Amino acid sequence: MVELTREQILERLEAPVFRQLTEAADSLGLECYLVGGYVRDLFLERPTNDIDVVVVGSGIRMAETFAARLGSGAHLSVFRNFGTAQVKYRHQEIEFVGARKESYSHDSRKPVVEDGTLEDDQNRRDFTINAMAVCLNAARRGELVDPFEGMWDLRDRLIRTPLDPDVTFSDDPLRMMRAVRFAAQLKFQIDDETFEALGRNRERIRIVSGERIIDELNKIMRTDTPSRGFVDLHRCGLLALILPELAALDCVETRNGRSHKNNFYHTLEVVDNVSRQSDNLWLRWAALLHDIGKPRSKRWEPQAGWTFHNHNYLGEKMIPGLFRRLKLPLDDRMKYVKKLVGLHMRPIVIADDEVTDSAVRRLLFEAGDDIDDLMLLCEADITSKNEQRKKNFLNNFRLVRQKLVDIEEKDRIRNFQPPVDGEEIMRLFALPPSREVGTLKGALKDAVLDGIVPNEHDAALAFVIQRAAEMGLKPVNA
């Protein structure tokens, strides 16, 4: 962060949009302030196009006057039920609200709102670093109003509530998620007293809608190092309430002196590995959930030790219900995560063995266009502390990747469709939709993927006719 004098703040408020805000406020005789994230990011030198303005008086009236001064390039939206307004101008969004004070009932995070002073408005803010204000009126333009020493917390890289954190989080439990999210985004620490209040108030998260919770989780997932947020969520007890399948991975069991690894911290390492390579949110979700089947599949086998056989298939089956509960999308994004969770062990098995054409063809067929993402996930999944073992796996994965390229060029298996489809089989043998048709289609698919039959029509048709003859079927024109 940088420490700015009032003169330096004024330099950053020289853009025409800020001049128009000053002139609009003074023409109406209203106190007007920049607040919240824009002020915070001004000092952190983070880019932002969203400007929040608090007016001591009518925010809507201020927005209308401001938009009129900007002219035809401004788009005004008024939300009278909430007493707010928005002006979109070029690439910026300016939000207006009248200063207000809030009070809450215990069973809702929706406050009772009354008109208030700037002090009232700052009191209701979630964190000290979001409670700073910069005056826009000409007489005090550029003056920082910082009653909770948010600047000190910016310097110390701390997330802290302006008032009693127990009251802050009990009133609006979503702020608990926001505390963790800001700490992850900004790479800050949560103040000790504030963090302890997260644990004391964690049960209050139950009154927050799933949509609001998942919005904050997705923002954590999009950070440079998502593990920071998930460790904090776990430490304060929120994770067990929101995503118990992930929290359940934090377990190490020992028998006969043999322990398995902590799959929670392994998972977070995988997510961070993926995040260094890709900003694909749904690939990050696949990384987060790739081992959730392990607690259900864990077994002790005297010869082998701890095993997690078929944890990928168990995890794949858990994905739809988990997405439904978390209010995540139940469309192709869910199917993508489900597929990657189900397939994430396949490249490892191939790489651990001889890399055969048949195994690679089947992997390419099942992964389709998601094969590159699957390989990235599998490489991120190698977190062994044994450097030689890690090196061997990654070298084998390079062989698998090359084999994928070679086979796709030769056999065109990605998004493979059989060269002879069910409709042609039914016409050829005068069959209705039936088990025989499915059997022939399955036999042809296996023959192509195993390299017995080339991926071309005439060779595939000859194979189908031969296999049908073994089943006692003849083409109708034979």
N, C-alpha and C positions, 0 to 999 in steps of 0.2 A: 504494500500500500504506500501511498504518498501522503505526506502531511501538507495540506493546502492552507495558505493564508486566505483571508477574505478577498484580497486582490486577485489571487490565483483562481479562486472559485468564480469571481466575476468574469475572468477571461474565458472560463468554460461555459459561461451563460451568455456569450455574445451572439449566439445563433439567433436568426430572426424569430424563431418560434418562442424563445424565452423573452425577447423584447416585446412581442405581442402579448404574452401572458402578463408581463409587468404593466403594460399600458391598459389592458383590459381590466385588471384588478384595480388599478388606481382610478380609472374612469368610473368604476362602480363604488369606490370607497370601501373595498373589501380587503381584509388581510388574506394573503395568498402565499402558500408555501409548497416547495418541492419536498416530497417525503418518500420514505420507504426505500425500496431497492435501488431507485435511481440515485439517491444520495449516497447510499452505501457503495454502489459500483463506481460512483464518481471518484471516491477515495481509493478504491481498489483498482482503479483503471481497468475495469471490465467493460466491454462494449455492451450497450443496451439501447433499444429503440423505444422501450416502454417508459412513459413518464407519468408519475402519479402526482396529482395536485390536490392539496387540501385547502379548502376555503372556509374561513370563519364566516359563515352565512350560507347562501345558496350556491352549491356547486353547479347546479343545472343552469342557473342564471349566468354564472361565470363562463360556463362552456358555450352557451348560446352567444354571448358577447364576443368571446374569443374566436369562435368559428366565423362569425360575421366579419371580423377584422381580417381573417385570412382570405376570405373570398371564396370563389368557386372551387378552388383546389381542396377545400376542407369538407369532410363528410361527418355530420353530427348525428349521434345516436343518443336518445334520452331514455332513461329507465326511471320513470317517476315513482314507481312502487318502491324502488330502493334509494331514491334520492341521489342517483348518480348519473353521469353522462360521459360519453366518450367522443373524442374528435380524432379522426384519422386524417393525417396530413402528410403527403408524400410517403416516406417510409417509417413514419412515427405514429405511435398511438398514445394519446394523452387522455388519461382517466381523471375525472373530476368527482370529488365528493365533498359534501359539507362536513366540517369538523363535528364529531359526535362522541357521545359516551354510550357505553353499553352495559347491560346487566343480563345475567343468564339465569335460567332455571336448571335444576339438576338433571332433568331427563332430556335435555335438548342442547345442541350447540348453536341454535339460532337465537341471537340476542334480542332483547328489547332495546331499541335504539332511540336516543333523544339527541336533540341539538346540543352541541357542547363547544368548549374552547379548544384551542390548539393543545393545551395541556391535557384536557380530557382525551383528545384524539391520540396523543402520544402514549398516554397511560394504557390504552387498549391495544397497542401494538404488541406483536408476539415476542420480538427480541430487541435488545438494545441497539444492535447494529441496523435494525429496520425502523427505529423510532427517532432517528435524527431528521431534522427538517432544515431547509435553507429558504430564507425569506426571499420572495420575488418582488415585493413592493419597492418602489424606487428609493424611499427614504432609508430602508434597511437592506437593500438588495445585496445578496451574497452572505448575509449574516447566518451563521450556523446556530441552530437551537438544539442543544444536546443535553437534556436534563438527566439522562441515565448513563452518561459517560460512554456512549457507544463508540466514540473515537478510541478510547482506551481499549475497549474490547476488540476493535479492529486491529490495533497494534499488537495485542496479545493473542490474536487469532482465537477468540472465545465466542461461543454461543451462550448467551445468558438472557434470562427474561427480565423485563423492566421492573416488574412487581413480583410478589411472592409466586414462585413457580408452581406451587400446589394449586393456587387459585387460577393462575394462567392456564394450566393444563386441564384442570377440572372443568373450567368454564368452556373451553374449546379444545377437546382432546386431539383434534387434528394437528394442533400445534406440536404435539409430541412427535408426529411423523415429520413435520417441517423442521424441527430441531435437528433430527438425524439427517434429513436431506440437506439442509444448509451446511452442516458439518462435513458431509461427504463432498458436496459441490465445491465448497470453498477451501477444503482441507484444513478446517478449524477443529478445535477440541470443544466438547460441551463442558461448560463450567460444572464443577463437582456438585454444587447444591442443586443446579438445574438437572443434572443427570440423575441424582438420587430421587428427585421428584418424578422423573419419568417412570422409575420402578414403582413408586408408591401409587401412581395414578394410572398404571397400565390398563387396568380393567375398564377404565372409562372409554377406551378405544372402541368398545362394543357398540357405542351409540353413533359411531361415525359410519357413513355409508361406504359400501364396498368400492363404489366408483371413486370417492375421494381418496381412499387408502391406496388403491391401485395407481392413481395418478401420481402420488408421492413415491410409491415403489418404483414406477417407471422412471421417474426423475433420478432416483438413486441408481437405477440400472444404467442410465445414460452417462453417469459420471466417469471420469478417467479411471478410478479405482473403486468399483462398486463394493468391494469387500469392506471398505471403511464403514459404509452405512449398515451392512448386514451384521458386522461385528457389534456395532452399537445397538442395533435392534435386538440382538440376541442377549447382550449383557444386561439390558434393562428389562428383559422379559416380554417385550412386545412381539418378538418374532414367534414365540410359542403360541400366541393368540392369533396372529395373522397368517403365518405359514408354518404350522406345526410339522409338516413333512420335512422341511429343511432343518428346523431346530432339532428334530429327532436324530439327525446325523451326528450330533455332537455327543459321541459315545465311544469309549475305548474299552473293550472287554479283554481280559487276560485269562487264559486257561493253560495249565501246564507250562507256564512261562512264555507262552506265545500270545502276542497281542496283534490286533488288526489296527490299521491306521485310523486316525480321526477323520471321518469322511466329511464332516462339516468344514473343517479348515482346508482339506483337500479340494472340496467343491469351490470354495471362495478363491483358492489359488487358480483353479481352472477358469472361473469367470474373469478374473483379472488378466489371465493369459489371453483369453479370447478378446477382451476389451482392448488390449494393446494392438490387436490385429484388425479388428472390425468394429464399426459403430452400429452394426445390425442389431436392433433391440431384441429381436426374436431369436437370433443366434445366442445372444447373452442369456435369454430366458432358458434356452435349451441347455446351456452350460450350467445354469443355476439348478436345474431340475434333473440333470442327467443321472444322478445317483439316488434319487428319492426312493427307488425300490429296494435299496440295500437293507434297511432295517427289517423289512418283511421277508427278505430272502436269506438272512444271515443264518448260517449253520456251522456247528463245530464237527469236523470230521477228523478223527484221530490221526489218520495218515497225512491228510492235506492241511490240517489246521483250520483256520476260519475261512469259510467260503461264502460267496454271494452269487451263487448260480442263478442265471436268468433274471438278475435284478434289472436289466435293461427292459425286458418284456413286462415285468411287473410295473416298472416306472411308466412305461408307455401306456399301460391301461389306466394308470392314475391320472394322467394328464387331463382328459376331458372333464372329470369331476372337479379337479383342482381349478381349472380355468373357469368353470361355471361358478364355483364358490367365490373366486376372487374377482368376478366381473371382468375377466379378460375376454377378448373376442373369441367366439366359437366358430370362426371361419377358417380360411386357408392358413392363417397364422397359427392357430391351434394345431392344425394338421401337420404343419411344418415342424413345430416343436415336438409333437408326438412322434413323428417319423425319426427325427434326429436322436431323441431319447432311446427309441427302440433299436436304432441301428448303430449306436455309438461304440458297441463292442466289436462290431464286425471287422473294421479295418485292423484293430489290434490283434484279433485272432488270425487274420490273414498274414499280418506282418510277423507274428510270432512263429508262423509255420512257413512252409515253402509257398511262395506267391504263385498260385496256379491261375491259368487263364480262366478256368471255370469259376473259381471263387470270385475273381475280379469282375467277370461278366455279370454274375448274380448281384454283386454289390452295386454295380453301375445301373443295372436294371431297377433295383429297389430304391436307390437314392435319386435317380433321374437328375434333374437340373440342380438338385441340392447337394450333389456329390462334393463340390469344392468346400461348401460350408461344413459338411460332415467331416471331411479330412482335417479342416482347420480345428474343429472341436476335438477330434481325436488326438491331434498333435498337442493341443493345449492340455489334454487329460494326462499327459505324461509328466508327472510331478515327482518322480522318484528322486530321492537324495543320493542314490547310487548313480554317479555320473556316467559310468561305463554302460550300465543298463539303459539309462536314458538315451545315450548316444546311439546304442544299438537299435532301440525302437525307432528313433527319428530317422536313422539311415534306412531301416526297413520301410518306413512310411514313404521315403523318397522313391524306393523301388515300386511301391504300390501306386504312387502318383504317376510314375512313368508308365507302368503297365496299364493304368486307366486310360492314359492318352493313346497308347498304342492300340489297345483293343477298341476304343471308340472310333479311331480312324479306320480300323480294319472291318469291324463288325456292326458299327452304328447301333449300339445297344442302349444308349441313353434315351429314356422315354420310349423304349422299345414297344412296338405293337407287332404281334405275330403277322408274318407275311401272308398267311391264310387265316382269315377270321372266322368267327362262328357262323356268320350269314353264309359264307361260301361253303362251309362244311355242310350246313343244313340243305342247301340247294344241291350239292354234289351227291348226297346220299338220301335225299328226300326225307329228311328227319325233322321232327318238330323240336323245339327247345327241350333238351333232355340231358340225362346224365351222360349218354354216349358222346354228345357234342362237347360237354365239359371235359370228359376224359381225353378226347382227341386234342382239344385246345391245350390242355395241361401237358400232354405228352410232347406236343410240338414246342411249347415254350421251353420245357426242360431240355429238349434236344438242341435247340438253338443256343441256350445259355451254357450248355455243357460242351458246345463246339462240335457236336455230332452232325448237325445240319447247318449249312450256311444260312445267313439271314437274308434269304432271297426267295422269291415266290415259287419258281419252278421246283427247286430242290425241296422246299417246304411242302408243296403239294404232293410230290412223290412220296415223301415220308408219311403224310397223312393217309394217303391211299394204302400204303403198305401196312400201317398200324391198324387201319380200319378193317383190312382183310383178316388180320389176326383176330379181330373181334367178330368176324362173320358178316361184315358189312361190305357191300359192293356199290360202286357209283351207278346211278340210275341209267346212264347211257352206255354202260360197259357192255 
